Amino acid sequence: MIKVLKEFYDLKEGVLRQVGESFEATEERFAELKEHLPDYVELEKSSRSRSSKEVVSVNDQE
């Protein structure tokens, strides 16, 4: 899971990412975001391992 630390517009997904939001994406996508937007996202620990090619839908925090 990727956690949003600073609000940004995700051009690739076409959505505004809000502070505190968590969403799932590939490891490659996380690396891309960290490269272009350092300090905007961080990787959260997850209890389930995923393939680096697996992509799942966005999950907002409650």
CHARMM internal coordinates of N, CA and C (Angstrom, degrees):
IC EDIT
DIST 1 N 1 CA 1.4394
DIST 1 CA 1 C 1.5227
ANGL 1 N 1 CA 1 C 108.45
DIST 1 C 2 N 1.3038
ANGL 1 CA 1 C 2 N 114.38
DIHE 1 N 1 CA 1 C 2 N 143.64
DIST 2 N 2 CA 1.4541
ANGL 1 C 2 N 2 CA 121.51
DIHE 1 CA 1 C 2 N 2 CA 177.06
DIST 2 CA 2 C 1.5210
ANGL 2 N 2 CA 2 C 107.59
DIHE 1 C 2 N 2 CA 2 C -108.21
DIST 2 C 3 N 1.3206
ANGL 2 CA 2 C 3 N 116.60
DIHE 2 N 2 CA 2 C 3 N 130.87
DIST 3 N 3 CA 1.4663
ANGL 2 C 3 N 3 CA 121.37
DIHE 2 CA 2 C 3 N 3 CA 178.95
DIST 3 CA 3 C 1.5224
ANGL 3 N 3 CA 3 C 108.96
DIHE 2 C 3 N 3 CA 3 C -107.18
DIST 3 C 4 N 1.3309
ANGL 3 CA 3 C 4 N 116.06
DIHE 3 N 3 CA 3 C 4 N 133.97
DIST 4 N 4 CA 1.4619
ANGL 3 C 4 N 4 CA 122.39
DIHE 3 CA 3 C 4 N 4 CA -179.57
DIST 4 CA 4 C 1.5273
ANGL 4 N 4 CA 4 C 109.40
DIHE 3 C 4 N 4 CA 4 C -85.36
DIST 4 C 5 N 1.3360
ANGL 4 CA 4 C 5 N 116.34
DIHE 4 N 4 CA 4 C 5 N 125.08
DIST 5 N 5 CA 1.4602
ANGL 4 C 5 N 5 CA 122.03
DIHE 4 CA 4 C 5 N 5 CA 179.14
DIST 5 CA 5 C 1.5218
ANGL 5 N 5 CA 5 C 111.98
DIHE 4 C 5 N 5 CA 5 C -98.62
DIST 5 C 6 N 1.3433
ANGL 5 CA 5 C 6 N 116.98
DIHE 5 N 5 CA 5 C 6 N -30.61
DIST 6 N 6 CA 1.4645
ANGL 5 C 6 N 6 CA 123.11
DIHE 5 CA 5 C 6 N 6 CA 177.77
DIST 6 CA 6 C 1.5238
ANGL 6 N 6 CA 6 C 107.48
DIHE 5 C 6 N 6 CA 6 C -136.33
DIST 6 C 7 N 1.3173
ANGL 6 CA 6 C 7 N 116.82
DIHE 6 N 6 CA 6 C 7 N 139.75
DIST 7 N 7 CA 1.4626
ANGL 6 C 7 N 7 CA 121.50
DIHE 6 CA 6 C 7 N 7 CA -178.84
DIST 7 CA 7 C 1.5318
ANGL 7 N 7 CA 7 C 110.41
DIHE 6 C 7 N 7 CA 7 C -61.34
DIST 7 C 8 N 1.3344
ANGL 7 CA 7 C 8 N 115.78
DIHE 7 N 7 CA 7 C 8 N 138.21
DIST 8 N 8 CA 1.4613
ANGL 7 C 8 N 8 CA 121.39
DIHE 7 CA 7 C 8 N 8 CA 175.49
DIST 8 CA 8 C 1.5177
ANGL 8 N 8 CA 8 C 109.81
DIHE 7 C 8 N 8 CA 8 C -155.00
DIST 8 C 9 N 1.3360
ANGL 8 CA 8 C 9 N 115.54
DIHE 8 N 8 CA 8 C 9 N 158.19
DIST 9 N 9 CA 1.4597
ANGL 8 C 9 N 9 CA 120.67
DIHE 8 CA 8 C 9 N 9 CA 176.51
DIST 9 CA 9 C 1.5236
ANGL 9 N 9 CA 9 C 107.78
DIHE 8 C 9 N 9 CA 9 C -94.13
DIST 9 C 10 N 1.3202
ANGL 9 CA 9 C 10 N 116.02
DIHE 9 N 9 CA 9 C 10 N 119.20
DIST 10 N 10 CA 1.4621
ANGL 9 C 10 N 10 CA 122.71
DIHE 9 CA 9 C 10 N 10 CA -179.50
DIST 10 CA 10 C 1.5261
ANGL 10 N 10 CA 10 C 108.01
DIHE 9 C 10 N 10 CA 10 C -81.93
DIST 10 C 11 N 1.3185
ANGL 10 CA 10 C 11 N 116.44
DIHE 10 N 10 CA 10 C 11 N 99.49
DIST 11 N 11 CA 1.4655
ANGL 10 C 11 N 11 CA 121.40
DIHE 10 CA 10 C 11 N 11 CA -176.99
DIST 11 CA 11 C 1.5198
ANGL 11 N 11 CA 11 C 112.52
DIHE 10 C 11 N 11 CA 11 C -62.49
DIST 11 C 12 N 1.3114
ANGL 11 CA 11 C 12 N 117.01
DIHE 11 N 11 CA 11 C 12 N -37.89
DIST 12 N 12 CA 1.4650
ANGL 11 C 12 N 12 CA 120.91
DIHE 11 CA 11 C 12 N 12 CA -177.43
DIST 12 CA 12 C 1.5245
ANGL 12 N 12 CA 12 C 111.80
DIHE 11 C 12 N 12 CA 12 C -67.14
DIST 12 C 13 N 1.3362
ANGL 12 CA 12 C 13 N 117.41
DIHE 12 N 12 CA 12 C 13 N -39.04
DIST 13 N 13 CA 1.4634
ANGL 12 C 13 N 13 CA 122.16
DIHE 12 CA 12 C 13 N 13 CA -178.03
DIST 13 CA 13 C 1.5264
ANGL 13 N 13 CA 13 C 112.54
DIHE 12 C 13 N 13 CA 13 C -95.95
DIST 13 C 14 N 1.3286
ANGL 13 CA 13 C 14 N 117.02
DIHE 13 N 13 CA 13 C 14 N -15.64
DIST 14 N 14 CA 1.4620
ANGL 13 C 14 N 14 CA 120.73
DIHE 13 CA 13 C 14 N 14 CA 178.98
DIST 14 CA 14 C 1.5195
ANGL 14 N 14 CA 14 C 114.10
DIHE 13 C 14 N 14 CA 14 C 72.59
DIST 14 C 15 N 1.3371
ANGL 14 CA 14 C 15 N 117.00
DIHE 14 N 14 CA 14 C 15 N 34.19
DIST 15 N 15 CA 1.4667
ANGL 14 C 15 N 15 CA 121.00
DIHE 14 CA 14 C 15 N 15 CA -179.60
DIST 15 CA 15 C 1.5298
ANGL 15 N 15 CA 15 C 110.69
DIHE 14 C 15 N 15 CA 15 C -135.64
DIST 15 C 16 N 1.3329
ANGL 15 CA 15 C 16 N 115.07
DIHE 15 N 15 CA 15 C 16 N 152.95
DIST 16 N 16 CA 1.4569
ANGL 15 C 16 N 16 CA 121.42
DIHE 15 CA 15 C 16 N 16 CA 174.08
DIST 16 CA 16 C 1.5206
ANGL 16 N 16 CA 16 C 107.66
DIHE 15 C 16 N 16 CA 16 C -85.34
DIST 16 C 17 N 1.3086
ANGL 16 CA 16 C 17 N 117.08
DIHE 16 N 16 CA 16 C 17 N 121.13
DIST 17 N 17 CA 1.4653
ANGL 16 C 17 N 17 CA 122.05
DIHE 16 CA 16 C 17 N 17 CA 179.04
DIST 17 CA 17 C 1.5248
ANGL 17 N 17 CA 17 C 107.76
DIHE 16 C 17 N 17 CA 17 C -91.03
DIST 17 C 18 N 1.3289
ANGL 17 CA 17 C 18 N 116.04
DIHE 17 N 17 CA 17 C 18 N 120.67
DIST 18 N 18 CA 1.4618
ANGL 17 C 18 N 18 CA 122.82
DIHE 17 CA 17 C 18 N 18 CA -177.67
DIST 18 CA 18 C 1.5319
ANGL 18 N 18 CA 18 C 111.02
DIHE 17 C 18 N 18 CA 18 C -90.76
DIST 18 C 19 N 1.3239
ANGL 18 CA 18 C 19 N 116.50
DIHE 18 N 18 CA 18 C 19 N 151.47
DIST 19 N 19 CA 1.4636
ANGL 18 C 19 N 19 CA 122.23
DIHE 18 CA 18 C 19 N 19 CA 176.16
DIST 19 CA 19 C 1.5254
ANGL 19 N 19 CA 19 C 109.14
DIHE 18 C 19 N 19 CA 19 C -57.57
DIST 19 C 20 N 1.3206
ANGL 19 CA 19 C 20 N 116.43
DIHE 19 N 19 CA 19 C 20 N 132.21
DIST 20 N 20 CA 1.4575
ANGL 19 C 20 N 20 CA 121.88
DIHE 19 CA 19 C 20 N 20 CA 179.05
DIST 20 CA 20 C 1.5168
ANGL 20 N 20 CA 20 C 114.01
DIHE 19 C 20 N 20 CA 20 C 90.16
DIST 20 C 21 N 1.3342
ANGL 20 CA 20 C 21 N 117.49
DIHE 20 N 20 CA 20 C 21 N -13.20
DIST 21 N 21 CA 1.4687
ANGL 20 C 21 N 21 CA 121.20
DIHE 20 CA 20 C 21 N 21 CA 178.99
DIST 21 CA 21 C 1.5232
ANGL 21 N 21 CA 21 C 109.33
DIHE 20 C 21 N 21 CA 21 C -68.09
DIST 21 C 22 N 1.3071
ANGL 21 CA 21 C 22 N 116.15
DIHE 21 N 21 CA 21 C 22 N 145.80
DIST 22 N 22 CA 1.4607
ANGL 21 C 22 N 22 CA 121.98
DIHE 21 CA 21 C 22 N 22 CA 173.79
DIST 22 CA 22 C 1.5158
ANGL 22 N 22 CA 22 C 108.49
DIHE 21 C 22 N 22 CA 22 C -121.40
DIST 22 C 23 N 1.3225
ANGL 22 CA 22 C 23 N 116.25
DIHE 22 N 22 CA 22 C 23 N 139.12
DIST 23 N 23 CA 1.4569
ANGL 22 C 23 N 23 CA 120.65
DIHE 22 CA 22 C 23 N 23 CA 177.55
DIST 23 CA 23 C 1.5151
ANGL 23 N 23 CA 23 C 109.32
DIHE 22 C 23 N 23 CA 23 C -146.32
DIST 23 C 24 N 1.3118
ANGL 23 CA 23 C 24 N 115.16
DIHE 23 N 23 CA 23 C 24 N 158.64
DIST 24 N 24 CA 1.4601
ANGL 23 C 24 N 24 CA 120.57
DIHE 23 CA 23 C 24 N 24 CA -178.65
DIST 24 CA 24 C 1.5221
ANGL 24 N 24 CA 24 C 110.22
DIHE 23 C 24 N 24 CA 24 C -103.58
DIST 24 C 25 N 1.3157
ANGL 24 CA 24 C 25 N 115.00
DIHE 24 N 24 CA 24 C 25 N 144.01
DIST 25 N 25 CA 1.4583
ANGL 24 C 25 N 25 CA 121.82
DIHE 24 CA 24 C 25 N 25 CA 179.18
DIST 25 CA 25 C 1.5250
ANGL 25 N 25 CA 25 C 107.82
DIHE 24 C 25 N 25 CA 25 C -160.34
DIST 25 C 26 N 1.3120
ANGL 25 CA 25 C 26 N 115.68
DIHE 25 N 25 CA 25 C 26 N 173.08
DIST 26 N 26 CA 1.4644
ANGL 25 C 26 N 26 CA 120.13
DIHE 25 CA 25 C 26 N 26 CA 179.24
DIST 26 CA 26 C 1.5291
ANGL 26 N 26 CA 26 C 110.56
DIHE 25 C 26 N 26 CA 26 C -72.16
DIST 26 C 27 N 1.3046
ANGL 26 CA 26 C 27 N 115.86
DIHE 26 N 26 CA 26 C 27 N 162.60
DIST 27 N 27 CA 1.4631
ANGL 26 C 27 N 27 CA 120.72
DIHE 26 CA 26 C 27 N 27 CA 175.10
DIST 27 CA 27 C 1.5263
ANGL 27 N 27 CA 27 C 110.26
DIHE 26 C 27 N 27 CA 27 C -61.46
DIST 27 C 28 N 1.3188
ANGL 27 CA 27 C 28 N 116.89
DIHE 27 N 27 CA 27 C 28 N -35.97
DIST 28 N 28 CA 1.4592
ANGL 27 C 28 N 28 CA 121.41
DIHE 27 CA 27 C 28 N 28 CA 178.83
DIST 28 CA 28 C 1.5210
ANGL 28 N 28 CA 28 C 111.00
DIHE 27 C 28 N 28 CA 28 C -63.26
DIST 28 C 29 N 1.3317
ANGL 28 CA 28 C 29 N 116.94
DIHE 28 N 28 CA 28 C 29 N -40.64
DIST 29 N 29 CA 1.4673
ANGL 28 C 29 N 29 CA 121.44
DIHE 28 CA 28 C 29 N 29 CA 179.20
DIST 29 CA 29 C 1.5264
ANGL 29 N 29 CA 29 C 110.18
DIHE 28 C 29 N 29 CA 29 C -66.57
DIST 29 C 30 N 1.3293
ANGL 29 CA 29 C 30 N 117.19
DIHE 29 N 29 CA 29 C 30 N -40.92
DIST 30 N 30 CA 1.4628
ANGL 29 C 30 N 30 CA 120.26
DIHE 29 CA 29 C 30 N 30 CA 177.32
DIST 30 CA 30 C 1.5318
ANGL 30 N 30 CA 30 C 110.09
DIHE 29 C 30 N 30 CA 30 C -60.56
DIST 30 C 31 N 1.3193
ANGL 30 CA 30 C 31 N 117.07
DIHE 30 N 30 CA 30 C 31 N -45.14
DIST 31 N 31 CA 1.4649
ANGL 30 C 31 N 31 CA 121.17
DIHE 30 CA 30 C 31 N 31 CA 179.44
DIST 31 CA 31 C 1.5264
ANGL 31 N 31 CA 31 C 110.75
DIHE 30 C 31 N 31 CA 31 C -60.92
DIST 31 C 32 N 1.3278
ANGL 31 CA 31 C 32 N 116.58
DIHE 31 N 31 CA 31 C 32 N -40.00
DIST 32 N 32 CA 1.4665
ANGL 31 C 32 N 32 CA 121.44
DIHE 31 CA 31 C 32 N 32 CA 178.34
DIST 32 CA 32 C 1.5354
ANGL 32 N 32 CA 32 C 110.64
DIHE 31 C 32 N 32 CA 32 C -62.73
DIST 32 C 33 N 1.3234
ANGL 32 CA 32 C 33 N 116.62
DIHE 32 N 32 CA 32 C 33 N -45.66
DIST 33 N 33 CA 1.4679
ANGL 32 C 33 N 33 CA 120.40
DIHE 32 CA 32 C 33 N 33 CA 179.15
DIST 33 CA 33 C 1.5276
ANGL 33 N 33 CA 33 C 111.19
DIHE 32 C 33 N 33 CA 33 C -63.49
DIST 33 C 34 N 1.3383
ANGL 33 CA 33 C 34 N 117.62
DIHE 33 N 33 CA 33 C 34 N -43.80
DIST 34 N 34 CA 1.4667
ANGL 33 C 34 N 34 CA 121.19
DIHE 33 CA 33 C 34 N 34 CA 179.50
DIST 34 CA 34 C 1.5222
ANGL 34 N 34 CA 34 C 111.59
DIHE 33 C 34 N 34 CA 34 C -63.27
DIST 34 C 35 N 1.3244
ANGL 34 CA 34 C 35 N 116.55
DIHE 34 N 34 CA 34 C 35 N -35.25
DIST 35 N 35 CA 1.4624
ANGL 34 C 35 N 35 CA 120.35
DIHE 34 CA 34 C 35 N 35 CA 179.66
DIST 35 CA 35 C 1.5254
ANGL 35 N 35 CA 35 C 111.15
DIHE 34 C 35 N 35 CA 35 C -67.16
DIST 35 C 36 N 1.3370
ANGL 35 CA 35 C 36 N 116.45
DIHE 35 N 35 CA 35 C 36 N -44.90
DIST 36 N 36 CA 1.4651
ANGL 35 C 36 N 36 CA 121.11
DIHE 35 CA 35 C 36 N 36 CA -175.17
DIST 36 CA 36 C 1.5285
ANGL 36 N 36 CA 36 C 113.45
DIHE 35 C 36 N 36 CA 36 C -88.50
DIST 36 C 37 N 1.3267
ANGL 36 CA 36 C 37 N 117.29
DIHE 36 N 36 CA 36 C 37 N -26.95
DIST 37 N 37 CA 1.4685
ANGL 36 C 37 N 37 CA 121.61
DIHE 36 CA 36 C 37 N 37 CA -177.30
DIST 37 CA 37 C 1.5313
ANGL 37 N 37 CA 37 C 110.83
DIHE 36 C 37 N 37 CA 37 C -132.79
DIST 37 C 38 N 1.3257
ANGL 37 CA 37 C 38 N 117.23
DIHE 37 N 37 CA 37 C 38 N 64.64
DIST 38 N 38 CA 1.4645
ANGL 37 C 38 N 38 CA 118.13
DIHE 37 CA 37 C 38 N 38 CA 179.36
DIST 38 CA 38 C 1.5254
ANGL 38 N 38 CA 38 C 109.61
DIHE 37 C 38 N 38 CA 38 C -60.82
DIST 38 C 39 N 1.2880
ANGL 38 CA 38 C 39 N 117.36
DIHE 38 N 38 CA 38 C 39 N 144.63
DIST 39 N 39 CA 1.4711
ANGL 38 C 39 N 39 CA 124.71
DIHE 38 CA 38 C 39 N 39 CA -179.60
DIST 39 CA 39 C 1.5269
ANGL 39 N 39 CA 39 C 114.06
DIHE 38 C 39 N 39 CA 39 C 74.15
DIST 39 C 40 N 1.3320
ANGL 39 CA 39 C 40 N 118.74
DIHE 39 N 39 CA 39 C 40 N 5.25
DIST 40 N 40 CA 1.4630
ANGL 39 C 40 N 40 CA 121.56
DIHE 39 CA 39 C 40 N 40 CA 178.19
DIST 40 CA 40 C 1.5255
ANGL 40 N 40 CA 40 C 112.06
DIHE 39 C 40 N 40 CA 40 C -98.74
DIST 40 C 41 N 1.3185
ANGL 40 CA 40 C 41 N 117.60
DIHE 40 N 40 CA 40 C 41 N -24.84
DIST 41 N 41 CA 1.4664
ANGL 40 C 41 N 41 CA 121.58
DIHE 40 CA 40 C 41 N 41 CA -178.43
DIST 41 CA 41 C 1.5237
ANGL 41 N 41 CA 41 C 110.28
DIHE 40 C 41 N 41 CA 41 C -138.40
DIST 41 C 42 N 1.3330
ANGL 41 CA 41 C 42 N 115.10
DIHE 41 N 41 CA 41 C 42 N 157.02
DIST 42 N 42 CA 1.4598
ANGL 41 C 42 N 42 CA 120.48
DIHE 41 CA 41 C 42 N 42 CA 173.21
DIST 42 CA 42 C 1.5171
ANGL 42 N 42 CA 42 C 108.07
DIHE 41 C 42 N 42 CA 42 C -141.58
DIST 42 C 43 N 1.3106
ANGL 42 CA 42 C 43 N 115.54
DIHE 42 N 42 CA 42 C 43 N 156.72
DIST 43 N 43 CA 1.4545
ANGL 42 C 43 N 43 CA 121.48
DIHE 42 CA 42 C 43 N 43 CA 179.58
DIST 43 CA 43 C 1.5165
ANGL 43 N 43 CA 43 C 108.93
DIHE 42 C 43 N 43 CA 43 C -87.45
DIST 43 C 44 N 1.3374
ANGL 43 CA 43 C 44 N 116.58
DIHE 43 N 43 CA 43 C 44 N 125.68
DIST 44 N 44 CA 1.4603
ANGL 43 C 44 N 44 CA 121.53
DIHE 43 CA 43 C 44 N 44 CA 176.78
DIST 44 CA 44 C 1.5156
ANGL 44 N 44 CA 44 C 108.84
DIHE 43 C 44 N 44 CA 44 C -91.08
DIST 44 C 45 N 1.2976
ANGL 44 CA 44 C 45 N 115.74
DIHE 44 N 44 CA 44 C 45 N 151.30
DIST 45 N 45 CA 1.4651
ANGL 44 C 45 N 45 CA 120.67
DIHE 44 CA 44 C 45 N 45 CA 174.64
DIST 45 CA 45 C 1.5196
ANGL 45 N 45 CA 45 C 108.54
DIHE 44 C 45 N 45 CA 45 C -71.38
DIST 45 C 46 N 1.3220
ANGL 45 CA 45 C 46 N 116.69
DIHE 45 N 45 CA 45 C 46 N 143.47
DIST 46 N 46 CA 1.4621
ANGL 45 C 46 N 46 CA 121.94
DIHE 45 CA 45 C 46 N 46 CA 179.09
DIST 46 CA 46 C 1.5185
ANGL 46 N 46 CA 46 C 108.46
DIHE 45 C 46 N 46 CA 46 C -130.84
DIST 46 C 47 N 1.3122
ANGL 46 CA 46 C 47 N 115.65
DIHE 46 N 46 CA 46 C 47 N 144.92
DIST 47 N 47 CA 1.4649
ANGL 46 C 47 N 47 CA 119.69
DIHE 46 CA 46 C 47 N 47 CA -179.23
DIST 47 CA 47 C 1.5168
ANGL 47 N 47 CA 47 C 112.07
DIHE 46 C 47 N 47 CA 47 C -78.88
DIST 47 C 48 N 1.3197
ANGL 47 CA 47 C 48 N 117.83
DIHE 47 N 47 CA 47 C 48 N -13.80
DIST 48 N 48 CA 1.4593
ANGL 47 C 48 N 48 CA 122.14
DIHE 47 CA 47 C 48 N 48 CA -176.63
DIST 48 CA 48 C 1.5267
ANGL 48 N 48 CA 48 C 109.78
DIHE 47 C 48 N 48 CA 48 C -117.50
DIST 48 C 49 N 1.3218
ANGL 48 CA 48 C 49 N 116.72
DIHE 48 N 48 CA 48 C 49 N 128.11
DIST 49 N 49 CA 1.4597
ANGL 48 C 49 N 49 CA 120.67
DIHE 48 CA 48 C 49 N 49 CA 176.88
DIST 49 CA 49 C 1.5135
ANGL 49 N 49 CA 49 C 109.68
DIHE 48 C 49 N 49 CA 49 C -78.16
DIST 49 C 50 N 1.3217
ANGL 49 CA 49 C 50 N 115.05
DIHE 49 N 49 CA 49 C 50 N 145.04
DIST 50 N 50 CA 1.4589
ANGL 49 C 50 N 50 CA 120.46
DIHE 49 CA 49 C 50 N 50 CA 179.34
DIST 50 CA 50 C 1.5139
ANGL 50 N 50 CA 50 C 109.65
DIHE 49 C 50 N 50 CA 50 C -126.68
DIST 50 C 51 N 1.3007
ANGL 50 CA 50 C 51 N 115.63
DIHE 50 N 50 CA 50 C 51 N 152.62
DIST 51 N 51 CA 1.4541
ANGL 50 C 51 N 51 CA 121.36
DIHE 50 CA 50 C 51 N 51 CA 172.04
DIST 51 CA 51 C 1.5210
ANGL 51 N 51 CA 51 C 107.66
DIHE 50 C 51 N 51 CA 51 C -68.15
DIST 51 C 52 N 1.3158
ANGL 51 CA 51 C 52 N 117.81
DIHE 51 N 51 CA 51 C 52 N 147.22
DIST 52 N 52 CA 1.4597
ANGL 51 C 52 N 52 CA 120.35
DIHE 51 CA 51 C 52 N 52 CA -179.98
DIST 52 CA 52 C 1.5225
ANGL 52 N 52 CA 52 C 112.08
DIHE 51 C 52 N 52 CA 52 C -66.61
DIST 52 C 53 N 1.3140
ANGL 52 CA 52 C 53 N 117.71
DIHE 52 N 52 CA 52 C 53 N -13.63
DIST 53 N 53 CA 1.4645
ANGL 52 C 53 N 53 CA 121.15
DIHE 52 CA 52 C 53 N 53 CA 179.64
DIST 53 CA 53 C 1.5264
ANGL 53 N 53 CA 53 C 112.54
DIHE 52 C 53 N 53 CA 53 C -95.97
DIST 53 C 54 N 1.3383
ANGL 53 CA 53 C 54 N 117.45
DIHE 53 N 53 CA 53 C 54 N -9.35
DIST 54 N 54 CA 1.4613
ANGL 53 C 54 N 54 CA 120.61
DIHE 53 CA 53 C 54 N 54 CA -176.97
DIST 54 CA 54 C 1.5301
ANGL 54 N 54 CA 54 C 110.62
DIHE 53 C 54 N 54 CA 54 C -76.38
DIST 54 C 55 N 1.3043
ANGL 54 CA 54 C 55 N 116.42
DIHE 54 N 54 CA 54 C 55 N 133.22
DIST 55 N 55 CA 1.4566
ANGL 54 C 55 N 55 CA 122.15
DIHE 54 CA 54 C 55 N 55 CA 177.07
DIST 55 CA 55 C 1.5178
ANGL 55 N 55 CA 55 C 107.70
DIHE 54 C 55 N 55 CA 55 C -124.79
DIST 55 C 56 N 1.3184
ANGL 55 CA 55 C 56 N 116.20
DIHE 55 N 55 CA 55 C 56 N 132.77
DIST 56 N 56 CA 1.4606
ANGL 55 C 56 N 56 CA 120.00
DIHE 55 CA 55 C 56 N 56 CA -179.63
DIST 56 CA 56 C 1.5202
ANGL 56 N 56 CA 56 C 108.87
DIHE 55 C 56 N 56 CA 56 C -126.67
DIST 56 C 57 N 1.3142
ANGL 56 CA 56 C 57 N 116.41
DIHE 56 N 56 CA 56 C 57 N 168.94
DIST 57 N 57 CA 1.4579
ANGL 56 C 57 N 57 CA 120.80
DIHE 56 CA 56 C 57 N 57 CA -175.72
DIST 57 CA 57 C 1.5184
ANGL 57 N 57 CA 57 C 112.11
DIHE 56 C 57 N 57 CA 57 C -72.16
DIST 57 C 58 N 1.3295
ANGL 57 CA 57 C 58 N 115.01
DIHE 57 N 57 CA 57 C 58 N 164.14
DIST 58 N 58 CA 1.4524
ANGL 57 C 58 N 58 CA 123.16
DIHE 57 CA 57 C 58 N 58 CA 179.37
DIST 58 CA 58 C 1.5194
ANGL 58 N 58 CA 58 C 109.95
DIHE 57 C 58 N 58 CA 58 C -70.13
DIST 58 C 59 N 1.3355
ANGL 58 CA 58 C 59 N 116.83
DIHE 58 N 58 CA 58 C 59 N 137.64
DIST 59 N 59 CA 1.4651
ANGL 58 C 59 N 59 CA 122.87
DIHE 58 CA 58 C 59 N 59 CA 176.68
DIST 59 CA 59 C 1.5133
ANGL 59 N 59 CA 59 C 108.44
DIHE 58 C 59 N 59 CA 59 C -124.06
DIST 59 C 60 N 1.3314
ANGL 59 CA 59 C 60 N 118.46
DIHE 59 N 59 CA 59 C 60 N 115.61
DIST 60 N 60 CA 1.4591
ANGL 59 C 60 N 60 CA 122.25
DIHE 59 CA 59 C 60 N 60 CA 176.92
DIST 60 CA 60 C 1.5097
ANGL 60 N 60 CA 60 C 109.58
DIHE 59 C 60 N 60 CA 60 C -80.41
DIST 60 C 61 N 1.3270
ANGL 60 CA 60 C 61 N 115.76
DIHE 60 N 60 CA 60 C 61 N 147.46
DIST 61 N 61 CA 1.4577
ANGL 60 C 61 N 61 CA 119.62
DIHE 60 CA 60 C 61 N 61 CA 175.33
DIST 61 CA 61 C 1.5133
ANGL 61 N 61 CA 61 C 108.54
DIHE 60 C 61 N 61 CA 61 C -71.66
DIST 61 C 62 N 1.3209
ANGL 61 CA 61 C 62 N 115.99
DIHE 61 N 61 CA 61 C 62 N 149.50
DIST 62 N 62 CA 1.4650
ANGL 61 C 62 N 62 CA 120.21
DIHE 61 CA 61 C 62 N 62 CA 178.93
DIST 62 CA 62 C 1.5015
ANGL 62 N 62 CA 62 C 110.45
DIHE 61 C 62 N 62 CA 62 C -84.03
END
COOR INIT
IC SEED 1 N 1 CA 1 C
IC BUILD
